[in-house]
Amino acid sequence: MHFIFQALHRRPLEPKSLAISRGVSAILLSLVFLAYVGFLIYQIYTDSRLLIITTQNLHSYPSPDVEMCVYGSRWEISSCALITMDYDSQVVPRCTPYLIGSPADNEGPQWCWVFKTDQLEFGVELGNTAEASPSPEQSQIKTIRRVDIYWAISNLTAYNLYNPWAPSVTVTLYSPGFSSWRIKPANMIPQQATAWRNLQLQHYVSSTIMNYWNTIYFTPARYRAIRPYDPLSILGINSSFIDIDTLHTSQHDWPLNNASINYTKYGEYQGVLSFLLSAGDMEVRTEQRNHTLLAALALAGGCYGVIFAIYCVLYGTPKLAPFGLTHGMSIWYYRGKSKLGRKKTDVDEEDHSSPTNLHVHRSSKNHLLSMDGTSIHSNSSLDSHEQLTTNDNHHSLESIHPAMIRMDTINRTAVSNGAGKNQLVDESNSVPSTAAPASAPAIQSPSTASSSHYFTHLESRVQELESILREYFLDVDYLDALRTRQREYIEAGAAATITENRRQSFALPYGTHTRKSITGQEWT
């Protein structure tokens, strides 16, 4: 708070109680501001993220990882059919290129297959699936509309022993970017850990039942989480995100039509599972920090303005400071350098203890902009003052009686020529000596006394005006420091000149040797 130091200073012409109340109020307002700044810092530390919900259009989406598990019995996939965008069917026996995991090697009691591939993607529209010049990697990716998987449980008797419901397969769809078959749960941020836990709890799980055609529709969703302790997001400029993709699923079931069963084409199957993309857009939820450093800086600036306005309403505006940090750096450097390299001598002590220096030091603060004759209007003001004084003295001398002028002339002649004599003898011996002693007070006319009183009053008013300007309106400590620095330079130069003169006056004759002390050291 820039006004707290001025508030603690008592100004001229104001009671002590006002200065105390102003200082206490400034301290309380400063504490309120610091408390508000601390509250802003606490809000940044415990920030609650906002969510910006947007929609992103999709032209295609990569094939998800489909986890299929049966509890209680081994099971097999007889075939899978890839339905293209033109509704052409491509049957892959046993779906070998797209399956991982081997239930035959698993001891149970749960056996799983995973449909996983990077060479398939689900298209949205037929016209938007092909690019003008696809890259070699994209040319190997096949765009499809739907995948049909034909399955059969190997041992229904064993399955019925473990499960009281109809034979079925549990299905879970994972996004390729966030799949338990692709990434590990180590070093996850809290948002990823939450999404991972939901997947393990089978938040979006489906099933396919024996003798039914089950169609699973999946809709992709993306959550963009801010990285922990991201400096740009804390500052409020930009953020770096971690994308968490999940798939929301819905399911429709139809009984199989036994009249159109084709075991020759699809193998011996008991149920069919289909999955396909159900939306041409994707919901994107992006985290946004509610409190940032830039926002806190703006709020702190507003609070500071309100507090300063309250202070100005109660106690008026503080004095201006036309000199900033760049002006004070040279003064601080000079003060530090002078403190480190100062060597006090007898001449310096005499100079600092002389009444003249004390008077100059005290009167330096009484002059607002006077810097040893370097002010702008100093010469003109002095000339005007001297001219005005000369004119007043001339008019006052003309108003004095001629006899008084003659008497004053005689007195001055007696003082100048009567050194060593006790009395003045008139040369003509016709007039007795009536000369007054030299210590007699000078005779002043009423106009001279009035002018002197006027100038004294004017000088006091100017000094009072300078003091009021200094204490209430303008901070000129920098000018005082410059003035003191210039005076120290002059005093240092004068002291160096006096020391050099003393050395020259007490210099030893040529050819003589310096005296040595008892210890053998030379006298300095």
N, C-alpha and C positions, 0 to 999 in steps of 0.2 A: 504494500500500500504506500504510494508515493507521498501521501499527505500526512502520514502519521508522525513523521519527524517534525514537520512544521507545526502540527497541532500541539505537540508537547512544548513548543517554544512560546514564551509569553511575549506578546507584542506590545509596543508602546501604547500608552493611553487606554489600556484596557485593564479591568480589575483582575485580581488573581483568581477569583472564583470562576470567571469565564474561561481562563486558560486551563484550569483544572478540569472543568466540565468538558471542554473541547478535547483535551487529551484522553479523558476516560471514554468519551463517545467514539473517538477515532480508534481506540484499542478494541472496544466492543464490536464496532463495524468490521474491523480487520479479522477478529475472531470468527464472526459470522461468515465472512468470505472464505476463510480457511476451512471452516467446517463444511461449507458447501462444496469446496474443491475436494475435500476428503470423501464426501458423499458421492461425487462424480467418479472418483477413482474406485470406490467400492462397487458402483454400478458397472464399471468396465470389467472389474474382476469377476463379478457374479452376473455376467450378461446372459439374458435369456434370448435365444435366437428366434427371429421371426422367419416365417416360411413364405416365399414368393412362389405361387403356383402358376405355371405356364404350360403351354401345350406345344409339343414338337411334332411336326408332320413326319411320317415315315414313308419311305419308298420301298424299304425291305427291312427284314429283321433276321439276324442269324438264328439258326436252329437251336432250340434250347436243349439242355441236358435233361433227359427223361429217366428218372430212377423208378424202376418197377420191381416190387418185392412181393414174395409169397411166403407166408408163415405156415410151416408144417409139412411142406412137400416140395420136391424139386419140380421145376416146370421148364418148358421150352417155348421158343418162338419159332413157329413154323415158317413164317415169311413176313415180309413187309412190302408195302406198295407205296411208291412215291407218285403222288398226283401232281402233274405239272400245271402250269398256268392255263394250258389249253385243255385241261381235264383229261390228259392222256395218263394212263397208268403204267408204271414201270415196276414190275414185281422183282424183288430181290430175295431169292431163297435163303431162308434162315437169317436173313438180314445181317450177315456176317461182317461186312465192311463198317457197319455203324454201331456195333455192340462191343462193350468191354465188360469184363467180369466173367467169371465162370462158375455158375452154380454147382456144377459137377464136382468142383474141387472144394466146395464149402461143406463143412460138416453139419451145418444147420444150427438151429431149426429154422433159420430165415435164409432164403435164397433170393438173390437180386441180379437183375440185368440193368445195364445203363446204356441208353441210346445216346451216343455222343459222337458228334462230327463237326468239322469246320468247313465242310464242302457243300453244305446245304444252307439255303436261306429262304425265308418265307416272303413272297412278294405281296404287294398290295394291289397294284393294277398291272395289267398286261403291258400297257404302253410305257410304263415307267421302270420296267425291270431291266431293260437293255440300255447300255450307254453307247455313246457314239464311238468311242475308242477305249474299250475296257483294257485294263492292265493284264499282264499274264496271270497274276494271282487271281484276279476277279474272273477271268475267263474260265478258270477251273471250278468256280462255284456255280452250282446248279440252283436255279430259282424254282421253287415248288409252291403249291397251294396247300397241300395236306399230306400227312403221313398216316398210313393205316398199318397197324401191327396186329398180326394174328398169333394167338398164343394158346397154349394147352397145358394143363396141370398133369404131371406124370402119374401121381399116386393120389387119387381122390380119397381112398380109404384112410391114408395117413393124414390127409388134410382135414377130414371130418373128425378125426380124433382130437386135433388141436383147436379147431374153430367150430363154434356153434352156428355160424352163419353160412350162407351159400358160398361156394367156391368163387373167389375173386382175387384180383391183383391190386395192390396199393400203388398209386402213381403219384409222384412228386416232380414238378417241373422247376428247373433252375435256370436262371439266366446265365449265359456263357461267361459274363463278366463277374458273376458272384455265385459260383457253384462250389459245393463241397467236394466235387470231384476235380476241381482245378486249383483251388487256393487252400491255404492252411489258416487256421484260426489264430496263429501267433501274430503279435504286433498289430492288432486291430484297434482302431479308434472306437470310442464308445458307441457311435452310431452304427458302425459295422458290427460290433458285438451284439447290439440289439437285433439287427436284421438277421444275423447268424443264429441267434437263439430262437427267433421266430421260425426259421427254417427247420431247426432241429425239433421244434415242437409241432411241426407239420401244420403250419398256419394255413397254407394253401395246398391241401392234399385232396386227391381225387381217387377214384377206384373204378375198375372195370370188372363186371360180373359175368360169370359163365352164361352162355346162351344169350348175351346181350351185345348190342353194338353201342359202345360208349364213346361219345364225342366230347373232348375237352377243348374249350376255347380259352386261349391265354391272351392277356393284355399286358404289355410291358409297362413298367413304371420306373422312374429314376429319382433317386434322392441324392442331392448334391450337398455333401457335408463339408464344412470349412475345416481345414486342417488345424489341429490344436496348436495354439501359440503362433499362429501365422502373423508376422509383423505387419504385413500390408492390410490384413483385415482389421487388426487392432487399431491401426492408424486411420482406417476408413477410406483408403484409396482404392484398393483392389483386393481380391481374395483368390486363393488357390483352393480348389475343391477336390474331394474324393467322391467319385461316382459310385453309387450303390444301386444296382439294377435288380429289380424283383419282378416276378410274374404273378399277376392276379388271374385266377382261373375260375371258370364256371363249367358245368357239365350237363349234358343231355344224354338220356339213355333210351334206346329202342330195342325191343326184342328182335332176335334174329329170325329171318324168314327161312324156314327150313326148305322151302321150295326152290330157293336160288343158291343153295350152298354149293360151292365149287371146291371140293377137296383136291381135285386134280391140279388146279392152278395155285391155290394158296396153302395146300397141305392139310394135315389133320389138325384142325383148330377147334377150340371150344368157345372162344370169345374174340371180339375185335375191339381194339383201342385205336381211336383216331385223335389227333391233336392238330390244331390249326390256329393261325393268327386271327384275332377277332376285331381288331381296330386298326385304322390307318393313321392314328396319331398316338402320342405317348405323353402321359402327364409327367411333368418335371417339377419337383419341389426343391427349391434352392434356399439354403439357409442365408439369412441376412442378420448381421449383428445389429442389435438394438441400440448399443452404446459404443461409440468409438472415441478416439482421442480428438479428432477434429470436431466432433459434435460436443464433446466435453469442453473443448477450448472455446467454442462459440457460446455455450451456456455460461461458462465462467466469465467471458467478456461481458455478456449481458448482466450478470449478477454484479460485476464490478462497476458497470455503468450505473446501475440502480443505487448501489451503496454510495458511490461518489456523488450522485445527484442528491441523495438524502443529506450527505455531509455538507454540500454546497448550500442547500436550502437552510440548514440549521446554522452554519457558521461562515458561509460565504466561500468563494473560490480561493484556493491557495495561490501563493504568488507564482508567477511564471518562472521557468528555468530555461532561458534561451541557450544555455550551454549544456551539451550532452557528454556522453562517455568519451567521445573522441577528443573533446577539449580537455577533459580531466586527465587523460592518459599522460600527456607531456608533463603536467604538474606533478602527478604521482611519481613518474620516473625521476623527475628532478628532486623531489623530496627524499625518495629512497637513496638516490645517489649522494645527496648532500649529507644524509645521516650516516652513511657508511664511510664517506671520505672526509668528514669534517674534522678539523683539528683546531681546537680552541687555543687562541693565543691571548696575551695580555692586551693587545690592541683590540681584539674582538670583544673582550670583557669590558674594556673601557667604553668602546663604542655602544655596546648593548646597554650599559648602565648609565650612559649620558642622558640628561633630561631631554636633549633634542631628539634623540631616537625614540624615546618613550612618547614624546609628543607627536612625532610623525606616525608612530605605530597606532596611537589612539585616534589620531585625526584621519588616518587612511580610510577607516570605515565610515567617516562622516561625509566623504566625497563619493558620490555615486559612480561617476564615470571619469574622474580625474586620474590620469596615469602619468604623473611626473611631466606634465606639459604636453602629453600626446593626445589630449582630447580634441575633438573636431573644432569646437567653438571657443577654445580657451584663449587664443591670442586676441580674437576680436573682442571678447568680453573684458579682458584685462585692459586693452587699449581704451575701450569705452569708459571703463572705471577710472583710469588715470586721467582721461580728458575731462570727465565730469568732476573729478576731485580738483583738478587744476583750475577749471572755470569757477568752481565754488570758492576756492581760496583766493582767486584774483578779485572776484566781486567782494568778498569779505574784507580783503586788504584795502580796497578802495573806500569802503565804508568806515574805516578806522580814522580817527582824528589824526591830522599831521603831526601834532605834538607827540602823540603816542608812538607814531612811526619813528620820529627823530629820537625819542628816548630809547626805543628798542634798538636803533642803530648804534647809539652810544654804548648801550649795554653790551652788544655783541663785539664792538671795538675794544671795550675794556676787557672782555674775556680773552680776546685774541692777542692783545698787546700787553696786557698787564701781568703776564706770568712772571713770578718772582718778586712782585711788588705788593705792598700792602694796601695802597690806595691809588686812585687816579687823580693826576694834577692837570688842570686845564691849561692849554698852551697859552692862552691870552690872559690868564689870571684875572679875568673879569667876571667869570661865572664860577661860583663855588661848585665843588664836586658833589653831584647828587646821584652818581651811578649806583645802581642796585647791585648786590652781589650776583654772581653767576648762577647761583642756585635758586634765584627767584622764579616763581612760576610765570609762564608765558601768559600774556593777556589775550583772550579770545573774545571775538564779537559774538553777539547772540545768533547771527546767521551761521557762523562756523560751528557753534555748538549744536545748532539744530540740524545741520548737515551731518555732523558726526553721529548724532543720535539716530538720524534716519538710516545711515549706512549700517550702523550696528544692528538696528532693528531688522533691516533688510537681510543682512547676513544671517541672523538667527532664524528668520523665516525660511531662507533657502536651505539652511542646514536641517531645519525641521521637516521641510518638504523632502529632502533627500533621505532622511531617516524613515519617513512614512513610506516612500517609494521602495526603500530597501526591505522593510519589514513586512509590507502588505502586498506589494505588487510584483517586484522583480527580484530575482536571485542573482546577485552579482559577486558571489564568492569566487568565481573564476577570475574576475577582474582583480579582486583583492589579492589572489594568489599570484597573478602576473605582476602586480605592482610590488608585492613583497619580493618576488624573484628578481625583478629589475633593481630594486633597492639593495638586495644582497650582492648582486653583481657589482654595483657601484661601490658599496662598502668594501667588498673584497679587493677591488682594484685600488681603492685608496689605501687600504691596509698594506697591500703589496708594495705600493709606491713608498709608503713611510718606512717599511722594513728595509727596502732597498737603499733608501737614503741613509738610514742608520748604519747599515753595513758599510756603505761607502765612507761615511764620516769617521767610523771607528776602524777602518781598514789598517792593517799593519804595514809598516814601511817595506819597501822592496828589499829583499835580501835577508829579512829577519825570519826567525823560525817561531812556530807556535809553541806556547807553553804547554807543558804536560803536567798532569796531576800525579799524585803519589802512586796510583795504580798503573801509571804509564800511558793512560789514555789522553788524547789531545783535548784541550779545552775547546769548546764550541762557542 
